[in-house]
Amino acid sequence: MSTENRLLETCLLAGKIMMESGSEVYRVEDTMNRIALSGGRSDSVSYVTATGIFISLKDSHQTQIENVSERSINLEKIVAVNQLSRDFSAKVITLDELSHALKIIDEKHIDFPLWLKTLSAGIVSSTLMYLSGGSWFDFIATFGIGCFGYLLKHYVRVYSKTSYLDYFIASLGIGIMAILAVHYHIAQSVDHLIIGSVMPLVPGVAITTSFRDILAGHMISGLVRGTEAIIVAIAIAVGIATALMTVGGVL
């Protein structure tokens, strides 16, 4: 394989990892172009969307494409790729070492343990419930429902390939648990329980990234991510509404 092909493949792999991990488009393009520049090619042209990555060299007919099939939020991988690109720019590592390290990052499951993420979801839920005007009496109930909602979302995503179903089921479960908690006098306010417990499900990073892409001029990617965030918000709203109209109407 020629050096040019290896350089383009390395740039594509770096961009693919960052896009799948939730990075902004302008950051992905900047990282890819910096890797190409540090590899001796200042004439690289990259085009990144939410579903695909293209890169080529101006004085060459070679163009490489990579499909972005999965998208999640993994800031650990984004930081790791950025650090490797800086090391490559500073000549700390070679192109082969960069490519090998990126392949390890791509294959490795870099994530926090489920128990820690669940605990964090509970803390976020109960804290935001109180900040939104809730009472200390609802604190423990919100913590438990927030943990329950996050676990429900996680396992629905594991066992179901239907997009956005995990958000609907999780919000439905949160709504039902909030209604039952108030009905059995474990908590006082259904509204505050629901507001706090759904916060870990809200696509805040996706919304922020969407606006940053649009402001940076990447309209297509920004609108795609914004649409995804809106669909998630709708799934959450429908789940809560279903719980209120069914279980809430009965109790």
C-alpha positions in Angstrom: 0.0 0.0 0.0 1.3 3.4 -1.0 2.0 6.1 1.6 -0.8 8.3 0.2 -3.4 5.5 0.5 -2.3 4.7 4.1 -2.5 8.4 5.0 -6.0 8.7 3.6 -7.1 5.5 5.3 -5.7 6.8 8.6 -7.5 10.1 8.2 -10.8 8.3 7.4 -10.5 6.1 10.4 -9.9 9.0 12.7 -12.9 10.8 11.3 -15.1 7.7 11.5 -14.3 7.2 15.2 -15.0 10.9 16.0 -18.3 11.0 14.1 -19.5 7.7 15.7 -18.6 9.2 19.1 -20.7 12.4 18.6 -18.0 14.9 17.6 -18.9 18.1 15.7 -18.3 18.0 11.9 -15.9 21.0 11.9 -13.8 19.2 14.5 -13.7 16.0 12.5 -12.6 17.9 9.3 -10.0 19.8 11.2 -8.5 16.7 12.7 -8.5 14.9 9.4 -6.8 17.8 7.6 -4.2 18.2 10.3 -3.3 14.5 10.1 -2.9 14.9 6.3 -0.9 18.0 6.7 1.4 16.4 9.2 1.8 13.5 6.8 3.2 15.8 4.2 0.0 16.5 2.2 -1.3 20.1 2.5 -3.8 19.6 -0.4 -6.2 17.3 1.2 -9.9 17.9 0.8 -12.4 16.4 3.3 -16.2 16.4 3.3 -18.0 15.1 6.3 -21.7 14.5 6.9 -23.6 12.7 9.7 -23.7 9.5 7.7 -20.5 9.5 5.6 -16.9 10.8 5.3 -15.1 11.7 2.0 -11.4 12.6 1.6 -9.2 13.1 -1.4 -6.0 14.8 -2.6 -6.3 17.7 -5.1 -3.5 16.5 -7.4 -4.7 12.9 -7.3 -7.7 11.0 -8.6 -7.9 9.0 -5.4 -10.9 9.5 -3.2 -11.8 7.3 -0.2 -15.2 7.0 1.4 -16.2 5.7 4.8 -19.8 5.0 6.0 -20.9 6.2 9.4 -23.5 3.7 10.5 -23.6 4.2 14.2 -23.7 7.3 16.3 -23.5 7.6 20.1 -21.9 9.9 22.7 -18.4 8.8 23.7 -16.2 11.7 24.6 -13.4 9.4 25.8 -12.8 8.3 22.2 -12.9 11.8 20.9 -10.3 12.9 23.4 -8.1 9.9 22.5 -8.2 10.6 18.8 -7.4 14.3 19.3 -4.5 13.4 21.5 -3.1 11.0 18.9 -3.5 13.6 16.1 -1.5 16.1 18.3 1.2 13.5 18.9 1.4 12.8 15.2 1.6 16.6 14.4 4.4 16.9 16.9 6.3 14.0 15.3 6.0 12.0 18.6 4.5 9.0 16.7 4.8 7.8 13.1 2.0 7.3 10.6 2.1 3.5 11.2 1.9 4.0 15.0 -1.0 6.4 14.6 -2.9 4.0 12.3 -2.3 1.1 14.8 -3.4 3.2 17.8 -6.6 4.3 16.0 -7.5 0.7 15.1 -7.2 -0.2 18.8 -9.4 2.7 19.8 -12.0 1.8 17.1 -12.2 -1.9 18.2 -12.0 -1.2 22.0 -15.1 -0.6 23.9 -14.2 2.6 25.9 -17.0 3.3 28.3 -17.8 3.6 31.9 -19.3 0.6 33.8 -23.1 0.3 33.8 -23.4 0.7 37.5 -21.6 4.0 37.5 -23.7 5.4 34.6 -26.8 4.3 36.4 -25.7 5.9 39.6 -24.9 9.1 37.8 -28.3 9.1 36.1 -30.0 8.9 39.5 -27.9 11.7 40.9 -28.6 13.9 37.9 -32.3 13.1 38.1 -32.7 13.9 41.8 -30.5 17.0 41.7 -32.3 18.6 38.8 -35.7 17.6 40.3 -34.8 19.7 43.4 -33.4 22.6 41.3 -36.6 22.7 39.3 -38.6 23.4 42.4 -39.2 19.9 43.9 -39.0 19.0 47.5 -36.5 16.9 49.5 -39.4 14.5 50.1 -39.2 13.5 46.4 -35.4 13.3 46.3 -35.0 9.5 47.0 -38.0 8.6 44.8 -36.6 10.6 41.9 -33.2 9.0 42.4 -34.7 5.5 42.2 -36.9 6.3 39.2 -34.0 8.0 37.4 -31.9 4.9 37.8 -34.8 2.7 36.7 -35.4 4.7 33.6 -31.7 4.6 32.6 -31.5 0.9 33.1 -34.7 0.4 31.1 -33.3 2.4 28.2 -30.0 0.5 28.3 -31.6 -3.0 28.2 -34.2 -2.0 25.5 -31.4 -0.8 23.3 -29.4 -4.0 23.9 -32.3 -6.3 23.0 -34.1 -4.2 20.4 -32.8 -2.8 17.1 -35.7 -0.5 16.7 -34.5 3.1 16.6 -35.8 5.4 19.4 -37.9 2.6 21.0 -35.6 2.7 24.0 -36.4 6.3 24.7 -40.2 5.7 24.4 -40.1 2.6 26.7 -37.8 4.3 29.2 -40.0 7.5 29.4 -43.1 5.3 29.6 -41.6 3.4 32.6 -40.6 6.6 34.2 -44.1 8.0 33.9 -45.7 4.9 35.3 -43.3 4.7 38.3 -43.8 8.4 39.1 -47.6 7.9 39.1 -47.3 4.8 41.3 -44.9 6.6 43.7 -47.3 9.4 44.3 -50.3 7.1 44.5 -48.7 5.1 47.3 -47.4 8.2 49.1 -43.8 7.6 48.4 -43.5 11.0 46.8 -45.6 14.1 46.5 -45.4 15.6 42.9 -45.7 13.5 39.7 -44.6 16.5 37.7 -41.3 17.0 39.5 -40.6 13.3 39.6 -41.0 13.1 35.8 -39.1 16.3 35.1 -36.1 15.1 37.1 -36.1 11.5 36.0 -36.3 12.1 32.2 -33.3 14.5 32.3 -30.7 11.7 31.6 -32.7 10.8 28.5 -32.7 14.3 27.0 -30.4 14.6 24.0 -28.5 17.7 25.2 -25.2 16.8 23.5 -27.0 16.2 20.2 -28.8 19.5 20.4 -25.7 21.4 21.2 -23.6 19.7 18.5 -26.4 20.3 16.0 -26.4 24.1 16.7 -22.6 24.2 16.6 -22.5 22.5 13.2 -25.1 24.9 11.8 -23.2 27.9 13.2 -20.0 26.5 11.6 -21.8 26.3 8.2 -22.4 22.6 8.1 -26.1 22.8 7.4 -26.7 19.2 6.4 -25.1 17.6 9.4 -26.5 20.1 11.7 -30.1 19.6 10.4 -29.7 15.8 10.5 -28.5 15.8 14.1 -31.2 18.3 15.0 -33.9 16.1 13.5 -32.6 13.1 15.5 -32.7 15.1 18.7 -36.3 16.2 17.9 -37.4 12.6 17.3 -35.9 11.6 20.6 -37.7 14.4 22.3 -41.0 13.3 20.7 -40.4 9.7 21.7 -39.9 10.9 25.3 -43.0 13.1 25.2 -45.2 10.4 23.8 -44.0 7.9 26.4 -44.8 10.3 29.3 -48.1 11.2 27.7 -49.0 7.5 27.3 -48.3 6.8 31.0 -50.3 9.8 32.1 -53.3 8.9 29.9 -53.3 5.2 30.8 -52.1 4.6 34.3 -52.7 8.2 35.4 -56.3 7.9 34.2 -56.9 4.7 36.1 -55.3 5.8 39.4 
